[in-house]
Amino acid sequence: MGPRGAPHRGELTPALPDRLRGRVDVLLANTPYVPTDEIALLPGEARDHEPLATLDGGADGLDVARRVVDGAGEWLSPDGRLFIEASDRQAPDLADHMEARGFTTTLRESVVTGRLKA
C-alpha cells in the first residue's frame, strides 16, 4: 500500500488510488474559495501572480469545496475526517452542505471539519 501518509496530488478524488476507497483517515482540501466576482478585488500579488484555478471558487466561492464534500464519503474510513478551509462568511454554508451530505461538522478558525454520521 505504500507508506502511511503518502500524498496524492491531482484533480480531486480521481487522483486517489482505488485501493484507498473507504480507508482515508484524513482528507485535507485547500480549495479555491474566492467568489469569481471578487477576484478583481484581491491584492495584485495574489490576483496577478496566482493561477486563476487556485483562486476562483465560483459564484459564491464554494463550487470546488462542494465537489470535494460530494465525493469524500466514499473515500473516508469510518472514523475519517474531512477538513476544508473557507472564509468566515462561507464556513456556515459549507458546514450546511456537509451536513446535508451526511457529515457532522465543526467550525474552527475558518476550517470546516466533517465526520460521516454513524
C-alpha positions in Angstrom: 0.0 0.0 0.0 2.9 2.4 0.3 3.9 4.5 3.3 1.3 5.8 5.7 0.6 9.4 5.0 1.8 9.4 1.4 0.5 12.4 -0.5 -1.5 12.1 -3.7 -1.8 15.1 -6.0 -4.4 15.7 -8.7 -7.9 16.9 -9.5 -10.0 15.9 -6.6 -10.7 12.2 -5.8 -9.7 10.8 -9.3 -6.1 11.4 -8.1 -6.6 8.8 -5.3 -5.7 5.2 -6.0 -8.8 2.9 -5.8 -7.2 0.8 -3.0 -7.8 3.8 -0.7 -11.6 3.9 -1.1 -13.1 3.8 2.4 -9.7 3.9 4.0 -8.7 7.5 4.1 -8.4 8.8 7.7 -7.7 12.5 6.8 -8.8 14.2 3.7 -7.5 17.8 3.6 -8.6 20.1 0.8 -7.3 23.6 0.2 -9.9 24.5 -2.4 -10.1 27.9 -4.1 -12.7 29.9 -2.2 -12.7 33.4 -3.7 -16.0 34.2 -5.4 -15.5 34.9 -9.1 -16.8 38.5 -8.9 -14.3 39.2 -6.1 -11.1 38.1 -7.8 -10.6 41.6 -9.2 -10.6 43.0 -5.6 -7.7 40.8 -4.5 -4.2 42.4 -3.9 -2.1 42.4 -7.0 0.4 39.9 -5.7 -2.4 37.3 -5.5 -4.6 38.3 -8.4 -1.7 38.8 -10.9 0.6 36.0 -9.9 -1.5 33.1 -8.8 -3.1 30.8 -11.4 -6.8 31.6 -11.7 -7.7 28.0 -10.9 -6.2 28.4 -7.4 -8.4 31.4 -6.7 -11.7 31.1 -8.5 -14.3 29.2 -6.3 -17.3 30.0 -8.5 -20.2 32.4 -7.8 -20.1 32.0 -4.0 -16.6 30.6 -3.7 -17.7 27.1 -2.7 -18.1 25.3 -6.0 -14.9 23.2 -5.7 -15.4 22.7 -1.9 -18.9 21.3 -2.6 -17.4 18.8 -5.2 -14.9 17.6 -2.6 -17.7 17.1 0.0 -19.9 15.3 -2.5 -17.1 12.8 -3.3 -15.5 12.4 0.1 -17.9 10.0 1.7 -16.8 7.0 -0.4 -13.1 7.6 0.4 -13.2 8.3 4.1 -12.7 5.5 6.7 -15.4 5.0 9.3 -13.5 7.4 11.6 -12.1 9.6 8.8 -12.2 13.4 8.8 -12.6 15.9 6.1 -11.0 19.4 6.5 -11.7 22.3 4.2 -10.7 25.9 4.6 -13.3 28.6 3.8 -13.8 32.2 4.6 -15.6 33.1 7.9 -18.5 34.2 5.7 -18.6 30.9 3.7 -17.9 28.4 6.5 -21.6 28.2 7.7 -22.8 27.5 4.2 -20.1 24.8 3.7 -21.0 23.2 7.0 -24.7 23.1 5.9 -23.7 21.4 2.7 -21.6 18.9 4.6 -24.4 18.1 7.0 -26.8 17.7 4.1 -24.4 15.0 2.7 -24.3 13.0 5.9 -21.5 14.7 7.9 -21.4 16.1 11.4 -19.4 19.3 11.4 -17.4 21.6 13.5 -16.1 25.1 12.6 -12.8 26.4 13.9 -10.8 29.3 12.6 -12.3 29.2 9.1 -11.8 25.4 8.8 -14.8 23.2 8.4 -14.3 19.7 9.7 -16.6 16.9 8.8 -17.1 13.3 10.0 -19.5 10.9 8.5 -22.5 10.3 10.7 -22.6 6.7 12.0 
